[in-house]
């Protein structure tokens, strides 16, 4: 809607993103409680597989309606792509963790290092819970189907950002194919990682 905002005819359009960020930051600073809207606790239990944006949002709404929610997360921290895909220079970790804490304060249980199909099965969850919400994301890099992309040293952008496992970049040339948000995040992350490694070697 910013692109169609009539204010841009005589200046800058209304910045929806900045307004939303201001409201969210203010809510965290003032420590507004979600509990005031919570309904009576219900007997039904819900398993949420995946603690990323969708899983956290679903868990918050269910908990506010009184359902007993348990999140099954494959990592040892929540946030999904927010934590393991978007670099800190684009998303402040303190703000993110503050938001996650407020969601968990609704009485949500979390079980970490739980991988669907390995440590827990869908059949087991269906036996123990009244409903199951699957929110495992789609953080799989798109292949270009070109020769050489399978060799060592070639990484998908999402994989590089999520796993945060970097080779030694010293005396190497890095090519980033693409010019979108993920490509820019990869370029900045690689530069930052190389700079930190260089500073560490100097000490």
N, C-alpha and C positions, 0 to 999 in steps of 0.2 A: 504493500500500500504506500510505501514511501515514494516509489516511482510515479504514482498517480496523485500524490499529495498536491493540493492546489497552492500550498505555501511556497512550493519551489518555483512558482512563476515569478515571485517577487523576492526570492531569497532562498533559504535552505528549507528542505522538507522537514516535517516533524520526525525526530529521530526516535522511532519506536523502540529499537533495541536499547538505546541509552536510558529511556524512560523505564523500561522493564527492569533493567539492571539496577537503576536507582531504587526502585520500589523493593526489589529483592534484597539488596544490600541493607536498606533501611530496616526491613523486617528482621534480618539477622542481627543487626546492631541493637535494635530495641528488644530482641529476644521474644518476639511475639510467639505465643504458644498455640500449637495446633490442637492441643488437648481440649480446648474450649468447644470445639466443634465435634468432638468424638461422641459417638452414640454408645448405648449400653453394649457391654461385651456380649458377643454371640458365641454359641457353642461351636460353630463350624470353623474348621481349620483350612487354610489355603497355603499351598507350597508355591513359591515363586522361584523359578529356575533362572538365575542370572540377575546380578546386582548392578546392571547398568542403568541408563536413563529410564528405559521402559519398565524394568523390574522395580526400581525404586519408586517411580511414580505410581505404579499399580499397587505396590505395597502400602504406600502412604494413604491412598484413597480407601483401600480395603480396611486398613487399621482404623481410620477415622470413622468408618461405618461400623466398627466393632468386631470385625473378624480377626481371628488369631492367625498371624502371618509368620511364616518362616521363609527366609531367603536362602537359597542354595547357590553359593558363589564359587567359581572355579579358582579364582585368585585368592590372595590373602588380604586383599583390600576391596572395598566396594567402589563403584563408580563406572565400571566398564570402560567404554571408549573415552569417557571424560577424564578418567585417571590414567588409563593405559594407552591412549591414542592421541589425545590433544595435549601438546606440550604445555609446560607451566607458564611460558611467556604469553600464551594465549588464554589460559584459564587459571586464575589464581587458586592455588591449592588450599589456602586457608578458607576462602569463600566456599569452595567445593566441599571441604570436610565439614564446615559449619552447617551447610545444607543437609548433608548426609546424617550428621548427628541429630538434627531436629527430626528427621524422618524416623531414625531408630528410637528416638525418645518416645515415640508413639507406642512402644512396647513390642517392637518387631524383633524376632529372633533371627540370628544369622549363623549359618553353618558354612565355614570357609573350606577351601580345597575340596569342593564337591563337584565332580564332573559327571554330567549326565551320560549314562551308558558305560561308565567305568566304576566310579565309587558309589553311584546310586542309579537305579533304573527307573524308568517311567512307571513300570508296573508296581514297584515298591511305593512310589509316591502316591499312586492312585489308591493303594490299599490303606495308607496311613492318613491321607488328607481328603477332604470333601471336594476340593477343586485344585487344579494345577494350572499355573500360568507360566508358559515357556517364553522367556525373553532373552535368548542366548545371543542375539545380535547377528549381524551379517558382515563382520569385520574380516572379509576375505579379499585379498588383493586381486584385481582383474588382470589376467595374463594378456599380453599383447600378441601371443602366438607367433613369435619371431624366433629365429635361430639364435641360440646362445643364452636365452633367458633362464635356463636351468643350471648354468654353471656357477661355481662358487664365486661369491662376491657380487651376485646380482640379487637384489632384495625387492620385495613388494613394499610399497610405501607404508601400508597399514601394518604389515608384519614388523618392519623396522621400528616404527613408533611404539607399537604395542609391547614387543618383547624387549626393546631398548638394549639389544645386544649388538654392539658395534665392533667392527674390525679396527685395526690400527690405521688411521688415515694419514699418518705422517709420510711425506714424500710420495703420496698417491694423488691421483686426479679423480675426482668424483663427478659423475654425470647424473643429473636428475632429469628424467624424462617426464615432461608435463609442466604445467604452469598454474595449476589450481591450488586450493588451500592445502591439500595434503602434500603436494610437491614443495610448496613454500615452507611448510612445517618441517619436512625432511631436510631441506637445504639448510635451514637455520639450526636444526638439531645437530646435523653433521658438523657444521661450523663450530657450534658451541662445544660439542663433545671433543673435537680436535683441539680447540683452544684450551679446554680444561686439562686434557692429557698433556699438552705442551707445558702448561704452567706447573703441573705436578712433576714432570721430568726435570724442570729447572730447580725445584726444591729438593 
